[in-house]
Amino acid sequence: MTVPTEIQALGPEDAHQVLAASELFDAPAIPESTAKFLTSPGHHFLMAYQGTRPIGFITGVEMTHPDKGTEMFLYELAVHEQFRRQGVGRALVEALSRRARDAGCYGMWVLTDDDNPAAIATYQAGGASIDGSQVMLSWRF
């Protein structure tokens, strides 16, 4: 079953919509961080709605390197639990992929845990393929 969904690209004037959708985030959206994300060039925030209710989002960041060009990093994907497995995540991934192509990106990539079959299935349904095995290392400040 596919949920009838409208996907909107949000910009600097839409910070209130991001803040109102805090239930979709791991923690409540921070106003200053929201404003910075929405005003930063190459940052993309797409929100999925059923009617006026936000039911999911995807964020992407364009990354450019001198010898590679520009690619889209799929930063985060979230779908309200009630609307999972209904095509919302796939629609968001496909919408960000189109934005990446329109922006001239040569590709798009994402990291996810290997024990997250739902995420892997969603990304593959949106056109991604597994590209070897990587190890993520991080610094916490």
Rosetta blueprint (number, residue, H / E / L):
1 M L
2 T L
3 V L
4 P L
5 T L
6 E E
7 I E
8 Q E
9 A E
10 L E
11 G L
12 P H
13 E H
14 D H
15 A H
16 H H
17 Q H
18 V H
19 L H
20 A H
21 A L
22 S H
23 E H
24 L H
25 F L
26 D L
27 A L
28 P L
29 A L
30 I L
31 P H
32 E H
33 S H
34 T H
35 A H
36 K H
37 F H
38 L H
39 T H
40 S L
41 P L
42 G L
43 H E
44 H E
45 F E
46 L E
47 M E
48 A E
49 Y E
50 Q E
51 G L
52 T L
53 R E
54 P E
55 I E
56 G E
57 F E
58 I E
59 T E
60 G E
61 V E
62 E E
63 M E
64 T E
65 H E
66 P L
67 D L
68 K L
69 G E
70 T E
71 E E
72 M E
73 F E
74 L E
75 Y E
76 E E
77 L E
78 A E
79 V E
80 H L
81 E H
82 Q H
83 F H
84 R L
85 R L
86 Q L
87 G L
88 V H
89 G H
90 R H
91 A H
92 L H
93 V H
94 E H
95 A H
96 L H
97 S H
98 R H
99 R H
100 A H
101 R H
102 D H
103 A L
104 G L
105 C L
106 Y L
107 G L
108 M E
109 W E
110 V L
111 L L
112 T L
113 D L
114 D L
115 D L
116 N L
117 P H
118 A H
119 A H
120 I H
121 A H
122 T H
123 Y H
124 Q H
125 A H
126 G L
127 G L
128 A L
129 S L
130 I L
131 D L
132 G L
133 S L
134 Q L
135 V L
136 M L
137 L L
138 S L
139 W L
140 R L
141 F L
